[in-house]
Amino acid sequence: MMGIKIPWQVWALSGLLLIFFGWGKWQHHKGAAAVQLKWDQAVDRGKVLVAELQAGQDSITTITEIKYIDRVETVYEKGKTIIKQIPVYVPTDSCELGGGFRVLHDAAAANTIPDPARIPDAPSVPAPTLATTITENYTECTITASRLAALQQWWKDQAALIAERCKQPGVHCSKDK
């Protein structure tokens, strides 16, 4: 059997194509390695950034908790002091308020419409007892307001920390909320 003679130009073109294909594969591998290196560096920077944010957030949380606890202790102490002063401002022989006042106060505290049918069953309220109850309620209200203020400040501090970190070179933060 006689062999088929292939012209040298076909061999040359095949060789060139093979060289070109090999060069393309090498360039692809080199590019993929460069992209992987950049990706790994970005992941490492992200891990460092997350660790910094976590440490900063923990610090902010601790500071907020300390301030809140101090504030709550101060509010409770003031409330106790005011309750001790009730006999000075509201004598024990002050007139009692009728059962209707108790029904009205309890409905207001529960944010419900008072039921006039409960008035006959409601006991009267001594003025010092009323003053004590109101002082305790306002103390709790002040503590709730302090809690809200502390949470708002905590959120602002957290947002500021994140905004600060987003300004670092190489850090790209999402503009989404």
C-alpha positions as CSV (number, residue, x, y, z in Angstrom):
1,M,0.0,0.0,0.0
2,M,1.2,3.2,-1.0
3,G,1.3,6.1,1.5
4,I,-0.5,9.3,1.0
5,K,2.0,12.1,0.5
6,I,1.1,15.1,2.6
7,P,2.6,18.4,1.4
8,W,5.0,20.1,3.7
9,Q,2.7,23.2,4.0
10,V,0.1,21.1,5.7
11,W,2.8,19.8,8.2
12,A,4.0,23.4,8.7
13,L,0.4,24.7,9.3
14,S,-0.3,21.8,11.6
15,G,2.8,22.5,13.6
16,L,1.9,26.2,13.8
17,L,-1.6,25.4,14.9
18,L,-0.2,23.0,17.6
19,I,2.2,25.7,18.8
20,F,-0.5,28.3,18.8
21,F,-2.8,26.0,20.7
22,G,-0.1,25.2,23.3
23,W,0.7,28.9,23.7
24,G,-3.1,29.7,24.2
25,K,-3.3,26.9,26.8
26,W,-0.2,28.3,28.6
27,Q,-1.7,31.9,28.5
28,H,-5.0,30.6,29.9
29,H,-3.3,28.8,32.7
30,K,-1.1,31.9,33.5
31,G,-4.3,34.1,33.5
32,A,-6.2,31.7,35.6
33,A,-3.4,31.6,38.1
34,A,-3.2,35.4,38.2
35,V,-7.0,35.6,38.8
36,Q,-6.8,32.9,41.5
37,L,-4.0,34.8,43.2
38,K,-6.0,38.0,43.2
39,W,-9.0,36.2,44.5
40,D,-7.1,34.6,47.3
41,Q,-5.6,38.0,48.2
42,A,-9.1,39.5,48.3
43,V,-10.4,36.7,50.5
44,D,-7.5,37.2,52.9
45,R,-8.1,41.0,53.0
46,G,-11.8,40.2,53.6
47,K,-11.0,37.9,56.5
48,V,-8.8,40.6,58.0
49,L,-11.5,43.2,57.5
50,V,-14.1,41.0,59.0
51,A,-11.9,40.3,62.0
52,E,-11.3,44.1,62.5
53,L,-15.1,44.7,62.2
54,Q,-15.9,42.0,64.7
55,A,-13.4,43.4,67.2
56,G,-14.8,46.9,66.7
57,Q,-18.4,45.8,66.9
58,D,-17.6,43.8,70.1
59,S,-16.0,46.9,71.6
60,I,-18.9,49.1,70.6
61,T,-21.4,46.6,72.1
62,T,-19.4,46.4,75.4
63,I,-19.2,50.2,75.7
64,T,-22.9,50.5,75.0
65,E,-23.8,47.9,77.6
66,I,-21.6,49.5,80.2
67,K,-23.2,52.9,79.6
68,Y,-26.7,51.4,79.6
69,I,-26.2,49.5,82.8
70,D,-24.8,52.6,84.5
71,R,-27.7,54.6,83.3
72,V,-30.3,52.0,84.5
73,E,-28.7,51.8,87.9
74,T,-28.8,55.6,88.2
75,V,-32.5,55.7,87.1
76,Y,-33.4,52.9,89.6
77,E,-31.6,54.8,92.4
78,K,-33.4,58.0,91.6
79,G,-36.7,56.1,91.6
80,K,-36.0,54.6,95.0
81,T,-35.0,58.0,96.3
82,I,-38.2,59.6,95.0
83,I,-40.3,56.8,96.5
84,K,-38.7,57.4,99.9
85,Q,-39.6,61.1,99.6
86,I,-43.3,60.4,98.9
87,P,-44.4,60.8,102.6
88,V,-42.8,64.3,102.5
89,Y,-44.8,65.4,99.5
90,V,-47.9,63.2,99.9
91,P,-49.1,62.9,103.5
92,T,-50.5,59.5,104.5
93,D,-53.7,61.1,105.6
94,S,-54.4,62.5,102.1
95,C,-57.8,61.8,100.6
96,E,-58.2,58.6,98.8
97,L,-59.1,58.6,95.1
98,G,-62.3,56.6,94.2
99,G,-62.3,53.3,92.4
100,G,-63.1,55.1,89.1
101,F,-59.6,56.6,89.2
102,R,-58.1,53.1,89.6
103,V,-60.1,51.8,86.6
104,L,-59.1,54.8,84.5
105,H,-55.4,54.6,85.5
106,D,-55.3,50.8,84.8
107,A,-57.0,51.2,81.4
108,A,-54.5,54.0,80.5
109,A,-51.6,51.8,81.5
110,A,-52.9,48.9,79.5
111,N,-53.8,51.2,76.5
112,T,-57.5,50.1,76.6
113,I,-60.8,51.9,76.9
114,P,-61.9,52.0,80.6
115,D,-64.9,49.9,81.4
116,P,-67.4,51.9,83.6
117,A,-68.9,48.6,84.8
118,R,-65.8,47.9,86.8
119,I,-66.0,51.1,88.9
120,P,-68.2,49.7,91.7
121,D,-65.9,46.8,92.2
122,A,-62.6,48.8,92.1
123,P,-61.3,49.7,95.6
124,S,-60.3,53.3,96.3
125,V,-56.7,54.3,96.0
126,P,-54.7,55.9,98.8
127,A,-52.7,58.9,97.5
128,P,-49.3,57.6,98.7
129,T,-49.9,54.2,97.0
130,L,-50.9,56.1,93.8
131,A,-47.7,58.2,94.0
132,T,-45.6,55.1,94.5
133,T,-47.2,53.3,91.5
134,I,-46.8,56.4,89.3
135,T,-43.1,56.8,90.3
136,E,-42.4,53.1,89.6
137,N,-44.2,53.4,86.2
138,Y,-42.2,56.5,85.3
139,T,-39.0,54.8,86.4
140,E,-39.7,51.9,84.0
141,C,-40.6,54.3,81.3
142,T,-37.3,56.2,81.7
143,I,-35.4,52.9,81.6
144,T,-37.2,52.0,78.4
145,A,-36.3,55.3,76.9
146,S,-32.7,54.8,78.0
147,R,-32.7,51.3,76.3
148,L,-34.0,52.9,73.1
149,A,-31.4,55.7,73.2
150,A,-28.6,53.1,73.8
151,L,-29.8,50.9,70.9
152,Q,-30.0,53.9,68.6
153,Q,-26.5,55.0,69.6
154,W,-25.2,51.4,69.2
155,W,-26.7,51.3,65.7
156,K,-25.1,54.7,64.8
157,D,-21.7,53.6,66.1
158,Q,-21.9,50.3,64.2
159,A,-22.9,52.1,61.0
160,A,-20.0,54.6,61.5
161,L,-17.5,51.7,62.0
162,I,-18.6,50.0,58.8
163,A,-18.5,53.3,56.9
164,E,-15.0,53.9,58.2
165,R,-13.8,50.5,57.0
166,C,-15.4,51.0,53.6
167,K,-13.2,54.0,53.0
168,Q,-10.0,51.8,53.2
169,P,-8.2,51.2,49.9
170,G,-9.2,48.0,48.2
171,V,-12.4,47.7,50.1
172,H,-15.6,47.8,48.1
173,C,-18.7,48.0,50.1
174,S,-22.2,47.6,48.7
175,K,-24.3,50.7,48.5
176,D,-27.4,48.7,49.3
177,K,-29.0,49.3,52.7
